[in-house]
């Protein structure tokens, strides 16, 4: 701290924190659509701060801690308050407990990420990332506003979604992190065409497409977990069998 801190990446983190706080202000004022948009803006700032730090060589322990604290507000407290005031208030205690559980699981997810950051594969997240979970909440609010549905419409589905998102954040389900170095290397021309088409479709119907894309992303984790379950079981059995054979032969496993 005596040597100072890096301004540029921490300004992006501060921008993410500001967006999360303003989302809560909008929620308190009853402007839920604006609150949802500011959470999405916060996720953009959150995605940029880490990339800026890596590209400029300004990563620091202070920046990591500041980012985690900002994420608790922007992707834990802000969406938890938003979904409670928007849809879960009629549920009473069950409703605010759902909002608190979302916040608590977001904090636990971030704490686990900080202690595992040097031991897990960088291309995969363990558990649903908090920005993605918060973005699903925001996309759901915008989706309902797009169709003109009241928050009471499918309210059982909304509270179920919140509990499901909380579970996914603290689960061992793995999600693609989009940090693969090959993504910034040369790619076939068709990749650019697909990206342009995807952006065009999102621009045409942003509420529908963002909701669809985020739902597909959160579903990708459980689907991948189920599909790779037999292979993991075979690997675990093979390792267990190898340890048993070594133990029976009198040798200590390496």
N, C-alpha and C positions, 0 to 999 in steps of 0.2 A: 504494500500500500504506500510506502514511503517513496517508491519509484513512480507512483502515479498509476492511472488506469487508462485503458484504451477507450477513446471517446466514440469512435464511429460505430462499432458493433453494439456498444451499450446504449447508444441513442436509439437504435432499432429496437432493442429490448424495452427501453423506456416508452417507445411508441406503442409496442404491444401492450404494455401495462396501462397506458393511457386509454387505448381502445377498449380494454377490458373494463376499466373503471367507468368510462362513459357509457358502456353498454349497461352497467348496473344503474347509472343515473337515468337512462332512458327507460329501463324496466320500472323503476320507482315511479316515473312520470306516466307510466301506462303506454309508452310508445314501444311496443314489443317488436315491431318490424325493424325499427331503427336499431334496437338493442341487438337483434340477430345479425344485422349487417355489420355492426361494429365488432362482434365476435369473429366474424369472417375476416374483417380487416386485421384484427389482432393476430389471427393465424398466419396471415401473409407476412406481417412484421416478424413474427416468430420464425418463419421459415427463412427470412432474409438475414437475421442477425448472425446465425451460425455460419451461413455461407459467406457472408462478408468477413467474419472473423477468420475463416479458413483461407479465403482468397488473399487477404491482406496480411496473414501471419500474425494476427492480433488476438489469438485465443488466450484465455487466462482462466485461472481458478475463480477469480472474482466474477468474471462474465458468466461462467457456468452456474454459480450460485445465484446470481442476480436473475438469470434466465429462468431458473426453476421457481424462484419466488414469484416472478411475474406470471409464470404459467399457472400457479395455484390460483391467482386472482382471475386471470383472463379465461382459463379453460376449466376452472373448478367452481369458483364462487359465482362468476358472471352467468354461465349457462345454468347452474343450479338454481340461482335466484330467478332467472328468466323463465325457466320451465315451471317453477313453482307458481309464480305470479300469473303466468299465462294460462296454465292448464291444470295444475295439481292442487290449487288452493281448495277446491270443493271436496277433496279427499281428506281434508283435515290433517290429523297426525300422520297418516300414511303418506300423504302428499309431501309434507315438509321433510319427513324422514327420507323420502326418495331423493329430494334435492340435496339433503345433507350427505346421503350415501354417495351420490355422484361426486360431491366435493371431496369427501374423505378418500374415495378410491382414486381420484385424480392425484391427491397429495401422496398417497401410497405409491402410485404408479411412478411419479416423478422421483420419489426417494429411492425406489428400487432401481430406476434407470441410472441415477447418479452413482450408486455403489457397484453397478454392473457394467458401466460404460466401457471399461477396459477389458472385460472378460467375455462379452457377447459379440456375435457377428454383426458388423456394422451395417450389412445389407438387410438385416431383419430386426424388427422390434419385438421384444418379448412383452406381449400384452398390447391392447389397442392404444395407440398414442393419444395423449390428452387433447392435442389440437384437433385430431380427427373426431374424437367423441364430442367435443364442444361444437364442431362444425356440423355434425349430424343433428344436434339439437337446433342450431340456427337454421339449417336447411329445412328441417321439419316445420318450424314456425313460418318460414317464407313460403313453403309449399302449401300450407293451409291458407295463408293470406292470398296466394295466387288463385286458388279455387274458391275463395270466399267462404271457406268453412269456419264455423265458430270453434273455439278451443275445446268446447265440450264434445265436439264430434270425434268419435273414436278415442275418447279420453282413457278408456281401459288400455287401448293400444299404446297410448303415449306413456303412461306410467310403466307399462311393461317394457317399453323401449328404454326408459331411463334405468331401470333395474338391470336390464340386459347390458347396456353400455357400461354401467358400473362394474359388473362382473367381468366383462371383457378386458377392462383396463388393468385389473389385478390378476388376470388369468395368465397361463403360460402359452396361450395361443400366439403364434408368430405372424407378424405382418410385414409386408415389404416396406422398406424405409425410403426408397427412391434415392439412396445415397451411393448407388452402384457407380464406380468411376467410369464404367463403359458408357454411361448415359451421356457424358460430355464429349465422347470421342466421335469420330466419323461414323455415320449411320447410313443405311440405304436411303435413296431418295423417297421411297414409299413411306418411310417414317415421317418425313416432313409433310407429305400429303395428308396422312392420317391425322397428324397433329393439327393442321389447318382446318380440316373438316370437323374435328372435335371442338375446336374453339368456335367455329361458325355455329355449330348446333347449340353450344352453351350460350352464345350471345343471343341466339334466336329465342330460346326459352330457358333463361338462367335458373329460375326457381325449380322447374321440373328436372332439368339436367343435373344441377348440383345435387338435388335430393337423390336422384338415381345413382349418380357416381359415388356419393358417400355411402349409400346403402350397399352398393356393390363392393365397396372397399371393406366395410365392416363384415360383410358376409364372406369375403375372401379368406379371412383368418380361420373361422370354424370349418369352412369347406376344405381348405388345405390341411387342417389338423385331422379331419376325418379321413381324407384320402391318403395321408402318410402314416396313419395309425398302424396298419399291418406291417409296414416296413420297420417302424420304430420298435414294434413288439418283437419282430424277428431279431433285430439287432440287440435288444435287451436280453433276449433268451440266449443268443450266441455268446454275449459277454458273460452272462451268469454261468453258462455251461463251461466256458473257458476258466473262470475262477474256480469252479467246483473241481475241474480236472486237475488244476494246479494244486489245489488244497489236498486232494486225494493222493497225488503223487508225492506229497511232502515238500513241494516247492512253494515259496511265497510268491503271490502274484505281483507283477511289476507295476 
